[in-house]
Amino acid sequence: MGFDETKGLWEFKSAQPSQVELNSQFQNTKKAVSVAHAIVKMLEQFKVNHAFGILGGAITPLVEKLENSSITVHHYRHESGAAFAACEAYFASEDYSGKKNAKTPPVAVFATTGPGLTNTLTGLFAARGEGAKIIFLSGATYGKNRGRLAAQETSTYAMPSDLLASGTLFDYAKTIEAVEELPEIARRLAKGLEQPGGFIANINIPTGIQTLLTKELSPAVFSITLDPIIATKKKIVKPWVDCLSKEPFVIWIGFGARHAAKQIRKLAEETGAKVICSPRGKGIFSEEEDEQFLGVTGFGGHAEVLDYMYKNAPKQILVLGSNLGEFTSFWNPDLLGTNSDLLQKENLEGKSENLEDKSSYKLIYVNPDQTLTGLAYPETKTYCISSEIRPFVKKLRKQLQKKQSDKSLTEKMVGKKTSETQVGYDYSKASGLVNPALLMEQIQEVIINNSTALVMAEPGNSFAWAINRLKFSQPGRFRTSTCFASMGHMTAGVVGAAEARKDKAVAIVGDGSMLMNGCEVSTAVKYNIPAVWIVLNDSRYNMCEQGMALQGFKGIDVQINQVNFEAIAMAMGAESVRVTNPVDVKSALEQALASDKPFVVDVAIDPSVQAPIGTRIQSLVSQGSAH
């Protein structure tokens, strides 16, 4: 601080150079741009097509550059909704055409300081669990203002240090302190985006940094290629050919195998192997293939799968693209059959008594990311192959064809898949409140069988019914979240998915989730996005009510006041219909499908019909959650 005699005032003198002084450093540089501009150009280099978020004062320079770029910018009603939408926009952008080097571009999320950043966290945690690739741009408090009670302070003075660092949420996190850091940041992002699996990055940009001038980034910083992990060498594949050709085996498909659908179907067809899938893996192998597809495992899954696996006890299980987490397996040993070996896990690089004999391994995982592989069944002898799934299965098929006998291996398997267990319901008495089983039948007929719409199911009874009752024959037609399983995920996510695919996306949600993130109907209206919400409206958190009853708990309030979502949707500018009679379900779904506007189908559901959540309850009881 100093006294200015000409003004007769005391003035604060900053130790940092002024904006004018910094900008003068680049006055003779033709390619001088602001940091905000350079970051947006960085996103364009990464082929980012969409950026979702909410504007705030601390990120205005950045958002102004985003709005004037090639990237489509959508402002959501809540930051968590923007993050959920970004997650689903990523998966809706995936290419299932089989192109050799097809890559899914990351999606950007932006939020201001303080609550802007913290509001995104649930959506970003969900995105990490799902395996999406997202670049999160957030405001940060300028260096000289940190620790001085700055408004919405975003720094380690006001927030946990690990929230702003690489770790359990962010694969890479960086607060920009100087313009010279941009090339390294760009290179680290490029490397992360090239790696298999998900990648969640957070770049914190202080407001004062956003307007500084810098040089345009060289294209060279984005030029980095990582060779895919492909285990196709004969010495790796041959031992599995030898053992899989001797005994019948089962293929267990997870979401990570979605881009290998064609090769997996051919493998099953050529070997006669039975196929099961995780809830997120629905559609990778056609669920209409009654002879080979046994059903879905885990949450909302089919009892026939457990019965078949237990009775037949396949010698080996080829696990493709899944870590067999709780909602995929509930860690149930019966899924491995009665002759499960209680032995130790062994990695690809490990040593065994006989490297050529692989017949003693019960679980054979194929996954490019081995971080969590083999942990679901720690006492079962397990072999982990680090590889992209499609080329490995293709090589495995080629080698198996040379050993394939005329008689299908599957004929050695005893037993037969029975019909899907039905929840008791007499359709001849279809009147009054709508039975959710009937609603699923109509969704199957109208939406799945007669359109190309993406179908999404919200955690809760909604995804229990969808997983158990709906059938898909193509990858990329069904989305749900069984990792973080956050309520409100698909309610907001459907907006991002419909925008990314430029086509219908349908979310099956509960009334509780709709009350959480149904405000994003307004976002869909603003941008005329053809999203559809089918609301299972039973005036309660029914998964909680039914689950507690099954566990013996009583006296806990889970009721919700009756809500007219038709009226709310129409008030936000969407089209809507309310269904209170089963005979009107089909026509309501047809209206939603025919409309080119955001559409809400508010269905009055019978809350007394038990949802297929028994495996989840059994798992909770086994963990001690029972009265």
C-alpha positions as CSV (number, residue, x, y, z in Angstrom):
1,M,0.0,0.0,0.0
2,G,1.3,3.5,-0.9
3,F,0.2,7.1,-0.8
4,D,-0.5,8.7,-4.3
5,E,0.3,12.4,-3.9
6,T,-1.4,13.3,-7.2
7,K,-4.6,11.8,-6.1
8,G,-4.3,12.4,-2.4
9,L,-5.2,8.7,-1.7
10,W,-3.8,5.6,-0.2
11,E,-3.8,2.8,-2.8
12,F,-3.1,-0.9,-2.7
13,K,-0.2,-2.0,-4.9
14,S,-0.4,-5.5,-6.2
15,A,2.8,-7.5,-6.2
16,Q,1.5,-9.3,-9.3
17,P,1.8,-7.8,-12.8
18,S,-1.3,-6.1,-14.1
19,Q,-3.4,-7.5,-16.9
20,V,-2.0,-4.7,-19.2
21,E,1.6,-5.6,-18.2
22,L,1.0,-9.3,-18.9
23,N,-0.8,-8.7,-22.2
24,S,2.0,-6.4,-23.3
25,Q,4.3,-9.5,-23.3
26,F,2.3,-10.8,-26.2
27,Q,1.6,-7.6,-28.1
28,N,3.9,-8.6,-30.9
29,T,2.8,-12.2,-31.0
30,K,0.3,-12.9,-33.8
31,K,-1.1,-16.1,-32.1
32,A,-1.7,-14.6,-28.7
33,V,-5.0,-15.9,-27.2
34,S,-6.6,-15.9,-23.8
35,V,-6.2,-18.9,-21.5
36,A,-10.0,-19.4,-21.8
37,H,-9.7,-19.5,-25.6
38,A,-6.8,-21.9,-25.5
39,I,-8.7,-24.3,-23.2
40,V,-11.7,-24.3,-25.5
41,K,-9.4,-24.9,-28.5
42,M,-8.0,-27.8,-26.5
43,L,-11.5,-29.3,-26.1
44,E,-12.0,-29.0,-29.8
45,Q,-8.8,-30.8,-30.4
46,F,-10.2,-33.6,-28.3
47,K,-13.3,-33.7,-30.5
48,V,-15.6,-32.5,-27.7
49,N,-19.1,-32.0,-29.2
50,H,-21.1,-31.1,-26.1
51,A,-20.6,-29.0,-22.9
52,F,-23.2,-29.1,-20.2
53,G,-23.3,-26.9,-17.0
54,I,-24.5,-23.7,-15.3
55,L,-22.9,-20.3,-15.8
56,G,-21.4,-18.5,-12.8
57,G,-19.4,-15.3,-12.4
58,A,-16.1,-17.1,-11.8
59,I,-16.2,-18.9,-15.2
60,T,-17.8,-16.2,-17.4
61,P,-14.7,-15.7,-19.6
62,L,-14.5,-19.5,-20.2
63,V,-18.2,-19.9,-21.0
64,E,-18.1,-16.9,-23.3
65,K,-15.4,-18.7,-25.4
66,L,-17.4,-22.0,-25.2
67,E,-20.5,-20.3,-26.6
68,N,-18.5,-19.0,-29.5
69,S,-16.9,-22.3,-30.5
70,S,-18.0,-25.4,-32.5
71,I,-19.1,-27.1,-29.2
72,T,-22.8,-27.3,-28.4
73,V,-23.4,-25.6,-25.0
74,H,-26.4,-26.4,-22.9
75,H,-27.2,-24.7,-19.6
76,Y,-28.9,-27.1,-17.2
77,R,-31.1,-26.4,-14.2
78,H,-28.7,-28.0,-11.7
79,E,-25.0,-28.9,-11.9
80,S,-25.7,-32.5,-10.9
81,G,-28.1,-32.8,-13.8
82,A,-25.5,-31.5,-16.1
83,A,-23.0,-34.1,-14.9
84,F,-25.5,-37.0,-15.3
85,A,-26.4,-35.7,-18.7
86,A,-22.8,-35.6,-19.7
87,C,-22.3,-39.2,-18.6
88,E,-25.2,-40.4,-20.7
89,A,-24.3,-38.2,-23.7
90,Y,-20.9,-40.0,-23.7
91,F,-22.4,-43.5,-23.9
92,A,-25.1,-42.4,-26.4
93,S,-22.3,-41.1,-28.7
94,E,-20.7,-44.5,-28.9
95,D,-20.2,-46.1,-32.3
96,Y,-21.5,-49.7,-32.6
97,S,-20.8,-50.0,-36.4
98,G,-17.7,-52.0,-35.8
99,K,-15.3,-49.4,-37.3
100,K,-11.8,-50.4,-36.4
101,N,-10.5,-47.2,-34.8
102,A,-13.8,-45.6,-33.7
103,K,-13.4,-43.5,-30.6
104,T,-16.0,-41.9,-28.5
105,P,-15.3,-38.2,-27.8
106,P,-15.3,-36.9,-24.2
107,V,-18.0,-34.6,-23.0
108,A,-17.3,-31.4,-21.1
109,V,-19.0,-30.2,-17.9
110,F,-18.6,-26.6,-16.6
111,A,-19.5,-25.1,-13.2
112,T,-18.5,-22.1,-11.2
113,T,-16.7,-22.0,-7.8
114,G,-18.0,-23.3,-4.5
115,P,-21.4,-24.9,-4.7
116,G,-21.2,-25.0,-8.4
117,L,-18.3,-27.4,-8.1
118,T,-19.7,-29.4,-5.2
119,N,-23.1,-29.8,-6.8
120,T,-21.5,-31.7,-9.7
121,L,-19.9,-34.3,-7.5
122,T,-22.6,-37.0,-7.4
123,G,-22.9,-36.9,-11.2
124,L,-19.2,-37.1,-11.6
125,F,-18.8,-40.0,-9.2
126,A,-21.5,-41.8,-11.2
127,A,-19.7,-41.1,-14.4
128,R,-16.5,-42.5,-13.0
129,G,-18.3,-45.7,-11.9
130,E,-19.9,-46.1,-15.3
131,G,-16.6,-45.6,-17.2
132,A,-17.4,-42.4,-19.0
133,K,-14.8,-39.9,-20.2
134,I,-15.5,-36.3,-19.0
135,I,-13.5,-33.1,-18.8
136,F,-14.8,-31.0,-15.9
137,L,-14.0,-27.3,-16.1
138,S,-14.5,-25.4,-12.9
139,G,-13.8,-22.0,-11.5
140,A,-11.2,-21.5,-8.7
141,T,-10.3,-18.7,-6.3
142,Y,-7.4,-16.6,-7.5
143,G,-4.2,-17.1,-5.6
144,K,-4.0,-13.8,-3.7
145,N,-7.6,-14.2,-2.5
146,R,-7.3,-17.6,-1.0
147,G,-7.8,-18.0,2.7
148,R,-9.4,-14.5,2.9
149,L,-13.1,-15.5,3.0
150,A,-13.5,-15.1,-0.7
151,A,-17.0,-15.6,-2.0
152,Q,-17.7,-19.3,-2.8
153,E,-14.0,-19.9,-2.1
154,T,-12.6,-22.9,-4.0
155,S,-9.2,-23.7,-2.7
156,T,-7.6,-26.0,-0.1
157,Y,-8.3,-23.4,2.5
158,A,-12.0,-24.0,2.2
159,M,-12.3,-27.5,0.8
160,P,-10.7,-30.9,1.5
161,S,-7.4,-31.0,-0.4
162,D,-8.2,-34.4,-2.0
163,L,-11.3,-32.9,-3.6
164,L,-9.1,-30.8,-5.9
165,A,-6.5,-33.4,-6.5
166,S,-6.2,-36.6,-8.5
167,G,-7.5,-39.6,-6.6
168,T,-10.7,-41.5,-6.0
169,L,-12.9,-39.2,-8.0
170,F,-10.6,-37.5,-10.6
171,D,-8.2,-39.5,-12.6
172,Y,-6.4,-36.2,-13.2
173,A,-7.0,-32.9,-11.4
174,K,-5.1,-29.6,-11.8
175,T,-5.5,-26.0,-10.6
176,I,-3.9,-23.8,-13.2
177,E,-1.5,-21.4,-11.6
178,A,0.5,-20.2,-14.6
179,V,-0.1,-20.1,-18.4
180,E,3.1,-22.1,-18.9
181,E,1.3,-25.2,-17.5
182,L,-1.1,-25.5,-20.4
183,P,1.0,-27.7,-22.6
184,E,1.6,-30.3,-19.8
185,I,-2.1,-30.2,-18.9
186,A,-3.1,-30.8,-22.6
187,R,-0.6,-33.7,-22.8
188,R,-1.9,-35.3,-19.6
189,L,-5.5,-35.0,-20.8
190,A,-4.5,-36.5,-24.2
191,K,-2.8,-39.4,-22.5
192,G,-5.8,-40.1,-20.1
193,L,-8.3,-40.0,-23.0
194,E,-6.3,-42.5,-24.9
195,Q,-6.3,-45.1,-22.1
196,P,-8.9,-47.8,-22.0
197,G,-11.9,-47.4,-19.7
198,G,-13.2,-44.2,-18.2
199,F,-11.4,-41.0,-17.5
200,I,-12.6,-38.1,-15.3
201,A,-10.5,-35.0,-15.3
202,N,-10.9,-31.7,-13.5
203,I,-9.3,-28.5,-14.5
204,N,-9.7,-25.6,-12.0
205,I,-9.2,-22.2,-13.6
206,P,-9.0,-19.1,-11.4
207,T,-10.9,-16.2,-13.0
208,G,-7.8,-14.1,-13.2
209,I,-6.0,-16.8,-15.1
210,Q,-8.8,-17.2,-17.7
211,T,-8.2,-13.8,-19.2
212,L,-4.4,-13.9,-19.3
213,L,-2.8,-14.1,-22.8
214,T,-0.8,-17.0,-23.9
215,K,0.3,-18.7,-27.1
216,E,-1.8,-21.1,-29.0
217,L,-1.0,-24.7,-28.1
218,S,1.0,-26.6,-30.6
219,P,-0.8,-29.5,-32.2
220,A,2.1,-31.7,-31.1
221,V,0.9,-31.7,-27.5
222,F,-2.2,-33.6,-28.5
223,S,-0.3,-36.1,-30.6
224,I,0.1,-39.2,-28.4
225,T,-0.9,-42.8,-29.1
226,L,-1.0,-45.7,-26.8
227,D,-1.0,-49.1,-28.3
228,P,-4.1,-51.0,-27.3
229,I,-3.7,-54.0,-24.9
230,I,-4.3,-57.0,-27.2
231,A,-3.4,-60.5,-26.0
232,T,-3.6,-62.4,-29.2
233,K,-0.2,-64.1,-29.2
234,K,-0.5,-67.9,-29.8
235,K,1.2,-68.7,-26.4
236,I,-1.5,-66.7,-24.6
237,V,-4.6,-67.9,-26.5
238,K,-3.7,-71.6,-27.2
239,P,-3.9,-72.9,-23.6
240,W,-7.5,-71.5,-23.4
241,V,-8.3,-73.1,-26.7
242,D,-7.2,-76.4,-25.4
243,C,-9.3,-76.4,-22.2
244,L,-12.4,-74.6,-23.6
245,S,-12.6,-77.1,-26.4
246,K,-12.8,-80.0,-24.0
247,E,-15.6,-79.1,-21.6
248,P,-18.7,-77.0,-21.9
249,F,-18.2,-73.4,-20.6
250,V,-20.4,-70.4,-19.9
251,I,-19.9,-66.8,-21.2
252,W,-20.6,-64.1,-18.7
253,I,-21.0,-60.8,-20.4
254,G,-20.5,-57.4,-18.8
255,F,-21.0,-53.8,-20.0
256,G,-17.3,-53.6,-20.9
257,A,-17.8,-56.1,-23.7
258,R,-20.4,-54.0,-25.6
259,H,-18.1,-53.3,-28.5
260,A,-17.4,-57.0,-29.0
261,A,-21.0,-58.1,-29.5
262,K,-20.6,-59.5,-33.0
263,Q,-17.5,-61.6,-32.0
264,I,-19.2,-62.8,-28.8
265,R,-22.3,-63.9,-30.7
266,K,-20.2,-65.8,-33.1
267,L,-18.2,-67.4,-30.3
268,A,-21.4,-68.6,-28.6
269,E,-22.9,-69.9,-31.9
270,E,-19.7,-71.8,-32.9
271,T,-19.2,-73.4,-29.5
272,G,-22.7,-73.7,-28.2
273,A,-21.7,-72.0,-25.0
274,K,-24.5,-70.7,-22.8
275,V,-24.6,-67.0,-22.2
276,I,-25.5,-64.9,-19.1
277,C,-25.1,-61.2,-18.7
278,S,-24.9,-58.4,-16.1
279,P,-27.8,-55.9,-15.8
280,R,-25.7,-53.3,-17.8
281,G,-24.8,-55.9,-20.3
282,K,-28.4,-56.5,-21.6
283,G,-28.5,-56.6,-25.4
284,I,-24.9,-57.4,-26.1
285,F,-26.1,-60.9,-26.7
286,S,-29.7,-61.1,-27.9
287,E,-32.1,-61.9,-25.1
288,E,-34.4,-63.4,-27.6
289,E,-32.0,-66.3,-28.2
290,D,-33.8,-68.7,-25.9
291,E,-31.6,-71.7,-26.7
292,Q,-28.4,-70.1,-25.6
293,F,-29.2,-67.0,-23.5
294,L,-30.0,-68.1,-19.9
295,G,-30.8,-64.6,-18.5
296,V,-29.5,-61.7,-16.4
297,T,-27.6,-62.1,-13.2
298,G,-27.6,-59.9,-10.1
299,F,-30.1,-57.2,-9.4
300,G,-33.4,-57.7,-11.0
301,G,-32.0,-60.8,-12.6
302,H,-33.6,-64.2,-13.4
303,A,-33.8,-67.0,-10.9
304,E,-33.4,-69.5,-13.8
305,V,-29.8,-68.4,-14.2
306,L,-28.9,-69.3,-10.6
307,D,-30.7,-72.6,-10.9
308,Y,-29.1,-73.5,-14.1
309,M,-25.6,-72.6,-13.0
310,Y,-25.9,-74.4,-9.7
311,K,-27.2,-77.6,-11.3
312,N,-24.9,-77.7,-14.3
313,A,-21.7,-76.4,-12.6
314,P,-19.8,-75.4,-15.8
315,K,-16.2,-76.3,-15.6
316,Q,-15.1,-72.8,-16.6
317,I,-16.7,-69.3,-17.0
318,L,-15.3,-66.9,-19.5
319,V,-16.0,-63.4,-18.1
320,L,-15.9,-60.7,-20.7
321,G,-16.0,-57.0,-19.7
322,S,-17.2,-57.3,-16.1
323,N,-15.6,-57.3,-12.6
324,L,-18.7,-59.1,-11.3
325,G,-19.5,-56.5,-8.7
326,E,-22.3,-56.7,-6.1
327,F,-25.2,-55.8,-8.4
328,T,-23.9,-58.2,-11.1
329,S,-23.3,-61.3,-8.9
330,F,-24.1,-60.4,-5.2
331,W,-20.9,-62.5,-4.8
332,N,-23.1,-65.6,-4.7
333,P,-20.9,-68.7,-4.9
334,D,-23.9,-70.7,-6.3
335,L,-23.4,-68.8,-9.6
336,L,-20.1,-70.6,-10.0
337,G,-21.8,-74.0,-9.6
338,T,-21.3,-76.7,-7.0
339,N,-17.8,-77.6,-7.9
340,S,-16.2,-74.2,-7.4
341,D,-12.5,-74.4,-6.7
342,L,-11.5,-72.5,-3.5
343,L,-8.0,-71.5,-4.7
344,Q,-6.0,-68.3,-5.1
345,K,-6.2,-65.8,-7.9
346,E,-3.4,-65.7,-10.4
347,N,-2.5,-63.0,-12.8
348,L,-1.5,-63.4,-16.4
349,E,2.1,-62.6,-15.4
350,G,2.1,-65.1,-12.5
351,K,3.6,-68.5,-12.4
352,S,1.7,-71.8,-12.1
353,E,2.8,-75.4,-11.9
354,N,1.9,-76.0,-15.5
355,L,1.6,-72.9,-17.7
356,E,0.0,-74.9,-20.5
357,D,-2.8,-76.4,-18.4
358,K,-5.5,-73.9,-17.7
359,S,-8.3,-76.3,-17.0
360,S,-8.2,-75.7,-13.3
361,Y,-9.1,-72.1,-13.5
362,K,-12.8,-71.5,-12.8
363,L,-13.0,-67.8,-13.8
364,I,-11.3,-66.5,-16.9
365,Y,-11.5,-62.7,-17.0
366,V,-10.7,-60.7,-20.2
367,N,-10.5,-57.0,-19.5
368,P,-8.1,-54.2,-20.6
369,D,-8.3,-52.7,-17.1
370,Q,-7.3,-55.2,-14.4
371,T,-7.6,-52.8,-11.4
372,L,-10.6,-54.5,-9.8
373,T,-10.6,-57.8,-11.8
374,G,-10.7,-61.0,-9.7
375,L,-11.8,-59.4,-6.4
376,A,-15.5,-60.5,-6.5
377,Y,-14.6,-64.2,-5.8
378,P,-11.3,-64.0,-4.0
379,E,-11.3,-67.7,-3.0
380,T,-12.0,-69.0,-6.5
381,K,-9.1,-69.8,-8.8
382,T,-9.0,-67.0,-11.3
383,Y,-7.0,-66.1,-14.4
384,C,-6.9,-62.5,-15.6
385,I,-6.1,-61.7,-19.2
386,S,-5.2,-58.0,-19.9
387,S,-6.6,-57.4,-23.4
388,E,-9.2,-55.5,-25.4
389,I,-12.0,-57.9,-25.7
390,R,-13.0,-57.9,-29.4
391,P,-9.5,-58.9,-30.8
392,F,-9.0,-61.5,-28.1
393,V,-12.4,-63.2,-28.8
394,K,-11.7,-63.0,-32.5
395,K,-8.4,-64.8,-32.1
396,L,-9.9,-67.3,-29.7
397,R,-12.7,-68.1,-32.2
398,K,-10.1,-68.7,-35.0
399,Q,-8.1,-71.1,-32.9
400,L,-11.2,-72.9,-31.5
401,Q,-12.5,-73.5,-35.0
402,K,-9.5,-75.7,-35.7
403,K,-10.4,-77.9,-32.7
404,Q,-14.2,-77.7,-32.9
405,S,-15.8,-81.1,-33.0
406,D,-19.0,-81.9,-34.9
407,K,-21.0,-82.3,-31.7
408,S,-21.8,-79.2,-29.7
409,L,-20.2,-79.0,-26.3
410,T,-23.5,-77.7,-24.9
411,E,-25.1,-81.0,-25.4
412,K,-23.2,-82.3,-22.4
413,M,-24.9,-79.8,-20.2
414,V,-27.9,-81.2,-18.3
415,G,-31.1,-79.3,-17.6
416,K,-32.9,-76.7,-19.6
417,K,-33.7,-73.0,-19.2
418,T,-37.2,-72.7,-17.8
419,S,-39.6,-69.8,-18.6
420,E,-39.0,-66.5,-16.9
421,T,-40.6,-66.3,-13.4
422,Q,-43.6,-64.1,-13.5
423,V,-44.8,-61.9,-10.7
424,G,-48.4,-63.0,-10.0
425,Y,-50.8,-60.8,-12.0
426,D,-54.2,-61.6,-13.6
427,Y,-54.4,-59.5,-16.7
428,S,-58.1,-60.2,-17.0
429,K,-58.6,-58.0,-14.0
430,A,-56.7,-55.0,-15.5
431,S,-58.5,-52.0,-14.1
432,G,-57.7,-49.2,-11.7
433,L,-54.0,-48.6,-10.9
434,V,-51.5,-49.9,-13.5
435,N,-49.5,-53.0,-12.7
436,P,-45.8,-52.3,-13.5
437,A,-45.5,-55.7,-15.1
438,L,-48.2,-54.7,-17.6
439,L,-46.4,-51.4,-18.2
440,M,-43.2,-53.2,-19.0
441,E,-45.0,-55.4,-21.5
442,Q,-46.3,-52.3,-23.3
443,I,-42.9,-50.7,-23.2
444,Q,-41.5,-53.8,-24.9
445,E,-44.1,-53.8,-27.6
446,V,-44.4,-50.1,-28.4
447,I,-40.9,-48.7,-27.7
448,I,-38.4,-51.5,-27.9
449,N,-39.9,-53.7,-30.7
450,N,-41.2,-50.8,-32.8
451,S,-38.6,-48.0,-32.5
452,T,-34.9,-47.4,-32.3
453,A,-35.2,-45.4,-29.1
454,L,-32.6,-45.7,-26.3
455,V,-34.2,-47.1,-23.1
456,M,-32.9,-46.0,-19.8
457,A,-33.9,-47.2,-16.3
458,E,-33.5,-45.3,-13.1
459,P,-32.1,-47.0,-9.9
460,G,-34.9,-48.2,-7.7
461,N,-37.9,-50.3,-8.6
462,S,-37.8,-48.8,-12.0
463,F,-34.6,-50.6,-13.0
464,A,-35.6,-53.7,-11.2
465,W,-38.6,-54.1,-13.4
466,A,-36.7,-53.0,-16.5
467,I,-33.8,-55.4,-16.0
468,N,-36.2,-58.3,-15.2
469,R,-38.8,-57.8,-17.9
470,L,-37.5,-56.0,-20.9
471,K,-35.5,-57.8,-23.6
472,F,-33.0,-56.3,-26.0
473,S,-31.3,-57.8,-29.0
474,Q,-28.8,-55.0,-29.7
475,P,-26.0,-53.4,-27.8
476,G,-26.5,-49.7,-27.0
477,R,-30.2,-49.9,-26.6
478,F,-30.3,-50.1,-22.8
479,R,-28.7,-48.0,-20.1
480,T,-28.8,-48.2,-16.4
481,S,-26.4,-47.6,-13.5
482,T,-25.6,-50.4,-11.1
483,C,-22.3,-48.9,-9.9
484,F,-23.0,-45.7,-8.1
485,A,-26.8,-46.2,-8.7
486,S,-27.8,-42.7,-7.9
487,M,-31.4,-41.7,-7.9
488,G,-32.0,-38.9,-10.4
489,H,-29.2,-40.2,-12.8
490,M,-31.4,-41.2,-15.7
491,T,-34.0,-38.5,-15.0
492,A,-31.4,-36.0,-16.0
493,G,-29.2,-38.3,-18.1
494,V,-32.0,-38.9,-20.7
495,V,-31.7,-35.2,-21.8
496,G,-28.0,-35.6,-22.5
497,A,-28.5,-39.0,-24.2
498,A,-31.3,-37.7,-26.5
499,E,-29.3,-34.6,-27.4
500,A,-26.1,-36.7,-28.2
501,R,-27.9,-39.2,-30.4
502,K,-30.3,-36.7,-32.0
503,D,-33.1,-39.2,-31.5
504,K,-35.5,-40.4,-28.9
505,A,-34.3,-41.5,-25.5
506,V,-36.8,-42.9,-23.0
507,A,-36.2,-42.9,-19.2
508,I,-38.2,-45.2,-16.9
509,V,-38.1,-43.4,-13.6
510,G,-39.8,-43.3,-10.2
511,D,-41.7,-40.4,-8.7
512,G,-39.0,-39.9,-6.1
513,S,-36.3,-39.5,-8.8
514,M,-38.6,-37.3,-10.8
515,L,-38.9,-35.0,-7.8
516,M,-35.2,-34.9,-7.5
517,N,-34.1,-34.0,-11.1
518,G,-37.3,-33.6,-13.0
519,C,-36.4,-29.9,-13.3
520,E,-34.3,-31.0,-16.4
521,V,-37.6,-31.3,-18.3
522,S,-37.2,-27.5,-18.5
523,T,-33.8,-28.0,-20.1
524,A,-35.2,-30.4,-22.7
525,V,-37.9,-27.9,-23.5
526,K,-35.5,-25.0,-23.9
527,Y,-33.4,-26.9,-26.4
528,N,-36.3,-28.9,-27.9
529,I,-34.6,-32.3,-27.0
530,P,-36.9,-35.3,-27.7
531,A,-36.5,-36.9,-24.3
532,V,-39.3,-39.1,-22.8
533,W,-40.0,-39.8,-19.1
534,I,-42.2,-42.7,-18.1
535,V,-42.9,-42.0,-14.4
536,L,-43.8,-45.0,-12.2
537,N,-45.9,-42.8,-9.8
538,D,-46.9,-44.8,-6.7
539,S,-46.6,-41.9,-4.2
540,R,-43.7,-43.5,-2.2
541,Y,-40.1,-44.6,-2.3
542,N,-41.5,-48.1,-3.0
543,M,-38.2,-50.0,-3.3
544,C,-37.5,-48.8,0.3
545,E,-41.1,-49.7,1.5
546,Q,-41.1,-53.1,-0.1
547,G,-37.5,-53.9,0.8
548,M,-38.1,-53.0,4.5
549,A,-41.1,-55.1,4.6
550,L,-39.2,-58.1,3.3
551,Q,-36.5,-57.5,5.9
552,G,-39.1,-57.2,8.7
553,F,-38.7,-53.5,9.4
554,K,-41.8,-51.4,10.3
555,G,-42.9,-47.9,11.0
556,I,-40.6,-45.9,8.7
557,D,-42.2,-43.2,6.6
558,V,-41.5,-43.5,2.9
559,Q,-44.7,-41.9,1.6
560,I,-44.8,-39.0,-0.9
561,N,-47.7,-36.7,-1.4
562,Q,-49.6,-37.5,-4.6
563,V,-47.9,-35.5,-7.4
564,N,-49.4,-34.7,-10.8
565,F,-46.4,-34.8,-13.1
566,E,-48.6,-34.2,-16.1
567,A,-49.4,-30.8,-14.8
568,I,-45.8,-30.0,-13.8
569,A,-44.5,-31.1,-17.2
570,M,-47.0,-29.0,-19.0
571,A,-46.2,-26.0,-16.8
572,M,-42.6,-26.3,-18.0
573,G,-43.7,-26.4,-21.6
574,A,-43.5,-30.2,-22.3
575,E,-46.2,-32.4,-23.6
576,S,-47.6,-34.9,-21.2
577,V,-50.3,-37.4,-20.4
578,R,-51.5,-39.0,-17.2
579,V,-52.5,-42.7,-17.1
580,T,-54.7,-44.0,-14.4
581,N,-56.2,-47.0,-16.2
582,P,-54.3,-50.0,-17.7
583,V,-56.2,-49.8,-21.0
584,D,-54.7,-46.4,-21.7
585,V,-51.0,-47.4,-21.3
586,K,-50.4,-48.4,-24.9
587,S,-51.9,-45.2,-26.5
588,A,-50.0,-43.0,-24.0
589,L,-46.7,-44.6,-25.0
590,E,-47.6,-44.2,-28.7
591,Q,-48.3,-40.5,-28.1
592,A,-44.9,-40.1,-26.5
593,L,-43.1,-41.9,-29.3
594,A,-44.9,-39.9,-32.0
595,S,-44.2,-36.5,-30.4
596,D,-41.2,-34.4,-31.5
597,K,-41.3,-32.6,-28.1
598,P,-40.1,-33.5,-24.6
599,F,-42.8,-35.8,-23.3
600,V,-43.8,-37.0,-19.8
601,V,-46.0,-40.1,-19.3
602,D,-47.3,-40.0,-15.7
603,V,-48.4,-43.6,-14.8
604,A,-50.4,-44.3,-11.6
605,I,-48.7,-47.5,-10.5
606,D,-50.1,-50.1,-8.1
607,P,-47.7,-50.0,-5.2
608,S,-48.8,-53.4,-3.8
609,V,-47.2,-55.4,-6.7
610,Q,-43.9,-56.8,-5.5
611,A,-40.9,-55.7,-7.6
612,P,-38.2,-58.3,-8.5
613,I,-35.7,-57.1,-5.8
614,G,-35.4,-60.3,-3.9
615,T,-31.7,-60.9,-4.6
616,R,-30.8,-57.4,-3.3
617,I,-32.8,-58.0,-0.1
618,Q,-31.1,-61.4,0.4
619,S,-27.7,-59.7,0.0
620,L,-28.6,-57.1,2.6
621,V,-29.8,-59.7,5.0
622,S,-26.6,-61.6,4.5
623,Q,-24.8,-58.4,5.5
624,G,-26.8,-58.2,8.7
625,S,-29.6,-55.8,7.6
626,A,-32.6,-57.6,9.0
627,H,-35.0,-57.0,11.9
